Amino acid sequence: MQYFQTERLDDDITLITETGVRPWLKCNIWHVRGRDRDLVIDTGMGLSPLKAEILRLSDLPLTAIVTHTHFDHCAGLHEFGDRQGHQAEAAFMQTDQTDTMVSHGWAAAELIDPAIYPEFEPKDYWIRAAPLTGYLDEGDIVDLGDRSFQILHLPGHSPGSIGLWEEATETLFTGDALYDGPMLDDLPESDPALLRASHERMRELAPRTIHGGHFASFGRDRLMELTAEYLAGGLRVDDFAEWMRDQYRASLSD
């Protein structure tokens, strides 16, 4: 069974996704190749071993960064020895987590494809503890030897959401602060006002290439369109449970 799909965007950046996760939830896991060390940005739902998949791409030392600690982005973090993220997200990773959104109403939408994981039970899903080994905050630099990323604190979707900005290539990894789809700003600990400020900041930065936490990557013009729509009051999911049920019903008719 193929549990991961990989797509090389260029010589150094590969997109990895979990094939068993429904499209509206599927996290973008990014592998960035460096001269001295590689970077893993977000780690998915942890349904199958991720590190082994990444080691097919490179045998360099790995630094794993979580843009935030929602279950679809952080559940594979325990596989990595070098685990970094924002201090505001750190508490979630300190202990095993059994009370996740998967074990609540989200399960009704069948988040996981039973053809790939026939024995998956939402009530049994849990996230292994993976205490952060280092904290990242505004202005910190992640150096891979031949390329470096500046950390941007982009709160709103969650308190400690971060982005990674490479000025040399005008590339921005945004996590769930921005992607090409509806914005989730009414989750526990979300703050729409802070997310609007983060969108304003990304507009000012005007990156050339944006790699979000979900869906396809996009360019500067699309960033301006998405952020303008959100700032004008659009792109919001007011009832996420109902929206998710709609996505599930739509997938059944495909």
Sequence and secondary structure as in RCSB ss.txt:
>XXXX:A:sequence
MQYFQTERLDDDITLITETGVRPWLKCNIWHVRGRDRDLVIDTGMGLSPLKAEILRLSDLPLTAIVTHTHFDHCA
GLHEFGDRQGHQAEAAFMQTDQTDTMVSHGWAAAELIDPAIYPEFEPKDYWIRAAPLTGYLDEGDIVDLGDRSFQ
ILHLPGHSPGSIGLWEEATETLFTGDALYDGPMLDDLPESDPALLRASHERMRELAPRTIHGGHFASFGRDRLME
LTAEYLAGGLRVDDFAEWMRDQYRASLSD
>XXXX:A:secstr
   EEEEE SSSEEEEEETTB TTT   EEEE  SS EEEE  TT SS SHHHHHTT  S EEEE S   HHHHT
TGGG SSEEE GGGGGGGSS B S GGGTGGGGG  B TTT TT  GGG  B     SEE  TT EEE SS EEE
EEE  SSSTT EEEEETTTTEEEEETSS SS B  SSTT  HHHHHHHHHHHHHH  SEEEESSS  EEHHHHHH
HHHHHHTT SB S HHHHHHHHHHHHHH 
